[in-house]
Amino acid sequence: MPELPEVETVKRGLAPTMEGARIVKLELRRGDLRFPFPEAFGEKASGRTIVSLGRRAKYLLIDLDSGATIIAHLGMSGSFRIEAGPIAETSVSETPGEFHHPRSKDEKHDHVIFHLEGPSGVSRVIYNDPRRFGFMDMADRTALDINPFLYGLGPEPTGNALSAAYLAERFKGKAQPLKSALLDQKNIAGLGNIYVCEALWRSHLKPTRPASTLVTPTGKPTKQLDLLVSSIRDVIADAILAGGSSLRDHIQTDGSLGYFQHSFSVYDREGQPCRTPDCGGTIARIVQAGRSTFYCPTCQK
């Protein structure tokens, strides 16, 4: 699944074209993705102006002047691309069992098309999703916090609400492995497997240690927890700057790929030397809750 930096990169790529543009028509080329589209989805979005684009955790938020927000998730293979100029609507059918590479521009996987008129002229923003694990929903902007997809999410890893004191409150008394606690979206919104592995390496913390070991007996954050929060912020910022990590299906709106995967220190580097200076360790891989965890047994304690 795309992680926060990938979704943030997509948001920034779409914003110049979509913000301030009028949706002439929202074209739905099928009745569902992972879930059915909301009732009258196309009609409610067509004719509305896009006020702004935002992001919450791993969800793209498209705010309309009607007060509604389109909530979009890319799933495993979803991507947006931008094309200039109008296009005649066509009916696109799918051949059962036929598979195309997720980065293909094959029209049969173009399931949603935003036909736009805006500051940048006439354009189309096309959502392509071969596996159809992505989805789109619509909710009132003032009720996003109670939307089933967004309800109960923790603070953003890039926001001021994330602090060592906050995590100390969440982690105290928890025997849960540290990596699992960080992947819990109720603790921090948007963190995924790749960036948790990288942040734990940067803070020299073993992913299997109990989360409570980063909290003092009086409930205060340890210096290690302070370092972990800084590492989370830094690794997310670095990944956004690099355009995300295009390991398999993720693609930016201009068709290019992210580059943070070339900077991985531990993720997918099993058997390779640790990059911590003077460590001398070797990156290991273990499985936690069905997910691969990469870490250095030598310098991560």
Secondary structure, 3 states (H helix, E strand, C coil): CCCHHHHHHHHHHHHHHHCCCEEEEEEECCCECCCECCCCHHHHHCCCEEEEEEEECCEEEEEECCCEEEEEECCCCCEEEEEECCCCCCCCCCCCCCCCCCCCCCHHHEEEEEEEEECCEEEEEEEECCCCCCEEEEEEHHHHHHCCCCCCCCCCCCCCCCCHHHHHHHHCCCCCEHHHHHHCCCCCCCCCHHHHHHHHHHCCCCCCCEHHHHECCCCCECHHHHHHHHHHHHHHHHHHHCCCCCCCCCCCCCCCCCCHHHHCCCCCCCCCECCCCCCCCECEEEEECCEEEEECCCCCC
